[in-house]
Amino acid sequence: MTLQKKFAKVLLGLSIACASSQALALKRFPLVGGSGGQPFEGFNQRTPVAALEVNSGKYIDRIVALSGNQRTIFSAGGEGGWLNYLQCDSGDVAVGIVGRAAKYVDQIGLICGVRGNLSQTYTTIRVGGEGGSSFIQKCRRGSFIVGMYGRAAKYIDAVGIICNR
C-alpha cells in the first residue's frame, strides 16, 4: 500500500470519528405531550435557536424555530392560532423551554442564556393555554438548543429539545 493510500485511510478514519463524536454531542430530551400527530425533527448542529414564532390559542398550533439572524431552523404544526414571537435578547441563545402539556402542548416559553455566561438565564413570556401539567427542559451547563423534535398535526402534540455543546 502506498503512503498516499495509507494517508487517505487515516484521514477517512479521522473524519468518521469526528462525525461520530459530533453526532454524540447532541442530547434529545424526552417528549412532553401526547402521542398523536406525525413525527417531526429539525435542527442545525452548529446554529443555536434564538427565537420561536409560535401560533397559539388554547394549544400550541405551530412552532417555527429561528436562529439569531432570523433564519428558519425548522417549522412544525398547523396553521391556526394567533402569531406570537418569543425572542432572546440580541446575542443570547435559547437554553431551554418551559410550558404545559397533556394530550397537546398547551403552553410554551423560552429559557434564554446570556451570551458569555449561558448559566445566567431568563425566561420569555409564555404563550398558549393553561391546561396540562407544567414542564421544564433545560440544556446542561454550557449547552444550547439547536433544534426540536416531536409530533404534530393540527396542533403540536408533543415536543422535546435537542441540545448541543
N, C-alpha and C positions, 0 to 999 in steps of 0.2 A: 504494500500500500504506500502510495506516495505521501510525502509530507503535506501536500496541499489537501489530499483527501482526508488525512488524519485531522488536520486543522478544521476542515469543513465539518467533520463529525463532531468535534469538540464544540464548535460554535452552535451547531444544531442542538446538541445536548444542553448547552447553556441557555439557549433561547427557550427550549421546552421547560427547563427548570424554572426560569424566570416567569414564564407564562403561568406555570402551575402555582408558584408562590404568590403571584398577583391574584390568581383566582381564589386561593385560600384566604387572602386578606379580607374578602367580603364576608359580612355577617348578616344573615337574614333572621329577623326576629319572628317569633310565632305570629300567625294571623290572629287578628281580633275581628269578631263579627260572625256572620252566618256562612252557610255552605252553598248558597245559591249563586247564580251568575256563571260567567266563563272566566277562566284564569287570565290574568294579565301580569306582565312584568316589564319594567322599564328602568334602566339605569345606564349611567356612564361612569365607569370605574374611576375616572380622574376628575370628574366635574361635580362639585358639591351642589346640592339643592339649596337655593337661597329664598325661594318664594313658591307659593301654591296659588293657582287660580282655582277656586272651589265654587261649584254651583251647588246650592243647598236650599232646602226648605226644612221639612220635618226630618229628612235624612240627607246624607251627602249624595248628590246626584252624579257629580263628575269631579275628578281631580286632574289638574294639569300641573306637573312639576316643572319649575323653571330654574335655570342657572342664574348666577349673579348678573350676567349680561343679557338676561331675559330670553335665552334660547330654551326651547322646549326640550326637556329630557324625556318625558313620556306623558301620555294622556290616557285616561280610562273613565268609563262610565257613560251615563245617558246625557240627555240634553235639557232636562228640566231644572227647576230651581232658579234662585237669584245668584248672580255672579258676585263673588266676594274675592278679595285679594289679600292674602296673608304673606307678609314680606319681612325678612330680616333686614336690619339696618344695613346701609352700604358697607360692603366688605365683610359682613358677618355671614355665617352659614348655618343651615339647619342641622341640629344635632339630635333632634327627637321630635316626637309628636305626642299630643295629649288629646283626649276626647272621650266619647261614649259610644258603645256599640252593643248590639244584641243580634237580631236577625240581619240588620244592616248596620253600616257605620252611621251613627246618628249625628255625631259632632266631631270636629277636628280643629286643632290649633297646632302651630309650630313652636318648638323649643329652639331658640337660636343661640349659637355660641359666638362670643365676642372674638373678633379677629385678634390673633396673637395669644389668646387665652380661652380656648374653647370650653374650659370647665366653668367659666363665668357665663351664666346663661340668663335668658329672659324668655317669656312666653308671649306670643302674639295673641290677638283676640281669638276666640273660638267661635266657629260658625256651625249652624245646623240646629238640630232639635235637642231636647232634654231627656229622651228615652235612653234605655240601655244602661249598662254598667260602665263606670269610668275606667279608663286605661291610660297608661303612660308607657312609651317606648323611647329609650334614650341610648344613643351610641356610647360605647365605652370612652373613657377619657382620651382626648386627642383625636377621636374619630368624628366623622360627619356623615350625613345622609347623602348617598349617591343615587338613590332610587327607591322605588317601592314595588311591591308585588301584591297580588291578592286575587279577588274575584269580583266581577262587576257585570251588570246588565243595565237595567233602567237606573239602578242605584249602585253605589259602591257597597257590595255585600260584605267584603272583608278586606283588611289591609294589614300590611306589615312593612317595616322599613328595612332598607338594605344599607348597611354602613361599610365604610372603608377607612383605612388609616392613611 
